[in-house]
Amino acid sequence: MRKTIISRESREEPRGGTKWLDLGNIASVEISSEDPAQPIDAALKPVGAPGWRAAGPGPQMIRILFDQPQRLSRIYLLINEEQLSRTQEFVLRWSPDGKSFREIVRQQFTFSPPGTTVEQEEFTMELAGVTVLELEIMPDISGSAARASLGRLLLA
């Protein structure tokens, strides 16, 4: 059996070797809200600041609008919650035309600090002609005042 002990920092980074898209140069972003201390820009880079956080509670939307249609083969998501126990749901969708959307995945995850505080997902697919990628986050399906957050959203 091969075994590696990882630190908290290495656990939060996506697998190396992947050439992630530089979203700052090929897309614009629409967001439903943003905490000024944790802007969306921080969540769209492979390393750096702690990511995005919503300005207030409730469902949130993040849309990536590509300048030119893109081919996507990987989506990496990292979400942290170290304070509140909650069950979050997110939905990833894509559109070839900005009008009709197709669901990639809908998933729920239960955070239970101090034990379960990190949701890390990597989805592999073959999508061609993507003009919009949409991430909808319901921070707590029970309707509490939890705020949505996103540590990383990377695309390849």
C-alpha positions in Angstrom: 0.0 0.0 0.0 1.3 3.4 -1.0 0.6 6.1 1.6 1.3 9.9 1.7 0.6 12.2 4.6 -0.8 15.5 3.4 -1.0 18.8 5.1 -4.2 20.9 5.1 -2.8 23.2 2.4 -1.9 20.4 0.0 -5.4 18.9 0.5 -7.0 22.1 -0.7 -5.1 22.3 -4.1 -6.2 20.4 -7.2 -4.0 17.8 -8.7 -0.9 19.1 -10.3 -0.1 18.8 -14.0 -3.5 20.1 -15.2 -3.4 23.2 -17.4 -6.3 25.2 -15.9 -7.9 27.9 -18.1 -6.9 31.5 -17.3 -10.5 32.8 -16.9 -9.3 36.3 -16.4 -8.2 36.5 -20.0 -11.0 34.5 -21.7 -14.2 35.2 -19.7 -16.2 37.6 -17.6 -18.0 36.6 -14.4 -21.5 37.5 -13.1 -22.2 37.0 -9.4 -25.4 37.4 -7.3 -23.4 39.0 -4.4 -19.9 39.3 -3.0 -18.3 39.9 0.3 -15.7 42.7 -0.5 -13.2 40.9 1.7 -13.5 37.7 -0.4 -14.1 38.6 -4.0 -14.8 36.0 -6.7 -11.4 36.6 -8.4 -9.7 34.8 -5.6 -11.7 31.6 -6.2 -10.9 31.4 -10.0 -7.2 31.0 -9.7 -5.3 27.7 -8.9 -3.6 29.2 -5.8 -3.9 32.3 -3.7 -6.4 34.0 -1.5 -9.1 32.1 0.4 -11.8 32.3 -2.3 -15.2 33.9 -2.6 -17.9 34.4 -0.1 -21.5 35.8 -0.6 -22.4 39.1 1.0 -25.5 37.6 2.6 -27.4 34.4 3.2 -29.6 32.6 0.6 -29.1 31.0 -2.8 -26.3 32.4 -4.9 -25.4 32.3 -8.6 -22.0 32.5 -10.3 -21.9 32.6 -14.1 -18.8 32.4 -16.2 -19.4 33.9 -19.6 -16.8 32.9 -22.2 -15.6 35.4 -24.8 -15.4 32.5 -27.3 -17.0 29.0 -27.0 -14.8 26.6 -25.0 -14.2 22.9 -24.8 -14.3 21.8 -21.1 -13.0 18.4 -19.9 -12.6 19.1 -16.2 -14.2 21.1 -13.4 -12.7 21.4 -10.0 -14.7 22.7 -7.0 -13.5 23.3 -3.5 -15.8 24.5 -0.7 -14.9 25.0 2.9 -17.1 25.5 5.9 -15.4 25.6 9.3 -18.1 27.2 11.4 -21.7 26.0 10.7 -23.2 22.5 10.4 -25.3 22.6 7.3 -26.3 20.7 4.2 -25.5 22.6 1.0 -26.7 21.8 -2.5 -25.0 23.0 -5.7 -25.9 22.7 -9.4 -23.5 23.0 -12.3 -25.0 23.9 -15.7 -23.6 24.8 -19.1 -25.0 26.4 -22.1 -24.0 26.5 -25.8 -26.0 29.6 -26.5 -26.5 31.5 -23.2 -30.3 30.6 -23.3 -30.7 26.9 -23.0 -28.9 25.2 -20.1 -28.0 21.5 -19.5 -27.3 20.2 -16.0 -23.9 18.7 -15.4 -24.3 17.7 -11.8 -26.6 18.4 -8.8 -25.1 17.4 -5.5 -25.6 17.8 -1.8 -22.9 17.8 0.9 -23.2 18.0 4.7 -20.6 20.0 6.5 -20.2 19.0 10.2 -17.4 21.0 11.8 -15.0 20.4 13.3 -14.8 17.0 11.5 -16.1 17.5 8.0 -15.2 20.9 6.8 -14.1 20.5 3.1 -15.9 19.4 0.0 -13.6 18.8 -2.9 -14.9 17.6 -6.2 -13.4 17.0 -9.6 -15.7 16.2 -12.5 -14.4 14.8 -15.8 -16.5 15.3 -18.9 -16.3 16.3 -22.6 -18.3 19.5 -23.3 -17.8 21.4 -26.6 -19.0 24.9 -27.5 -19.6 26.1 -23.9 -20.5 29.8 -23.8 -21.7 29.9 -20.2 -21.0 27.9 -17.1 -23.3 28.4 -14.2 -22.9 27.4 -10.6 -25.9 27.8 -8.3 -25.3 27.3 -4.6 -28.0 26.8 -1.9 -25.8 27.2 1.2 -28.3 25.4 3.5 -31.2 23.4 2.2 -32.9 23.9 5.6 -33.0 27.7 5.0 -30.7 28.9 7.7 -28.8 32.2 7.4 -25.7 30.4 6.1 -23.6 32.3 3.5 -22.4 30.5 0.4 -18.6 30.3 -0.1 -16.3 28.9 -2.8 -12.6 28.2 -2.2 -11.9 27.3 -5.9 -13.6 26.9 -9.2 -11.1 25.8 -11.9 -11.8 24.7 -15.4 -9.7 22.7 -18.0 
